[in-house]
Amino acid sequence: MAENNQQRLNLRLILPIALLLVELIVVIVLLVAGYEITTLLTYFFILLAVFLIYQIGRQLILRWRIQRAITKIEDADKLAQAGHTLDAIRLWKSLLFSLPRDHFLSVLSKMKGAYQNQGMEAAVQQINAIHSESVEYFQMINTVEKPTPKDRRDWQARAFELQNMIKALPTEPGQDLSDTKPENE
């Protein structure tokens, strides 16, 4: 369940890029002005640049992961259309953790239809529960303007609960929800 807010993601990418450019300009101006850069200042600039490059790389990897997950939805749709419903369910289930809100909810509805076609009523009920919990989770995140540490802890607990519910979804007919407990429990 990746963040849906693209502006936030863009800001998280643009800000480190802008700071890296500002740092580069400052270093160039200092060198052109003939200012002797001390060893301590050199280490500071190097560490700052490494940190900013790390942040840029992290955001680019996040964007790539989201885009890859979105394109794999089509692969799962093709599997479902070809009659490989269980393979499609497995793929959709693995993608849920990387999708933004709209795609997440869309995949949940596709999974619900696939489970209904397979006659897996317990899984359909679990999907309904995941859908209602995730809608509440997304609303909870969007309503808070300035999150407090308590808000973040609540979000994290709710996200962990959703992850466990998703991990518990069956991938085989006749498989009980209790058969797919998360490995870390």
Helices and strands as residue ranges (DSSP letters): H 6-32, H 39-81, H 85-95, G 96-98, H 101-118, H 121-143, H 149-167, G 177-180
